[in-house]
């Protein structure tokens, strides 16, 4: 089991880091009391979890346990793991708490800067035990995600992008979760060809009809080039899911054919997980 403990200063990006690990396929548990860590990790191993990311509660709170003690118990039980420690400058932390208007976990009646300094001192031992230290002061969320992917992802250093290609009929409404929507109603409609009316875009006669249209060939050529340009940029940006929707009038002929072709094209790209859904055909 690959196992990572995420630690660090409040406001340094631990919650965003956990989301990045989720996108990398890790089973993630956030803000776990240290006293429960050993039992949880043993349970994960017995359940066959292959990748685990664990964010421990870092403050010393009596019965909730001490993070250093918890990590020592894990090592004594034979677990090996990385420790990712996130930190940022005092100015960056002050600005983030001010912008979000959230209360610092150690903030009492004193100044926010004092709470940050106290937490930084309390976590010195944890920072010293870290295998990876990441300063997020100047990082955007996408840059943070990319750095985590390079350190803990596969050999490409990039997470897999799940691409869902979906078809729909405009008269039934657009898919609400679509990122990119293409209207293919400009293509000649097989619905008005009597022998094709009751067929759909996955049938060979409908495909042959559309492939014979110069508009179809020109559109597919340009669309494939556009997606070849766009999709790698979404991956670099750190997007985990992309939904591409194709619509025609009824969602049975033109959109289905185009989506089949585009899904086939995208399957030739590494690092993409392609899912194809024909909404109106499924509803029929």
Secondary structure as UniProt FT lines:
FT   STRAND          2..8
FT   TURN            10..11
FT   HELIX           14..23
FT   TURN            24..25
FT   STRAND          27..32
FT   HELIX           34..36
FT   HELIX           37..46
FT   TURN            47..48
FT   STRAND          51..56
FT   HELIX           62..64
FT   HELIX           67..76
FT   TURN            77..78
FT   STRAND          82..87
FT   HELIX           90..100
FT   TURN            105..106
FT   HELIX           112..122
FT   HELIX           124..128
FT   STRAND          132..135
FT   TURN            137..138
FT   HELIX           141..152
FT   TURN            155..156
FT   STRAND          161..169
FT   HELIX           170..172
FT   TURN            176..177
FT   STRAND          180..183
FT   TURN            185..186
FT   HELIX           190..192
FT   TURN            194..198
FT   TURN            201..202
FT   HELIX           204..211
FT   HELIX           214..237
FT   STRAND          241..248
FT   HELIX           254..266
FT   TURN            267..268
FT   TURN            270..271
FT   STRAND          272..278
FT   HELIX           279..283
//
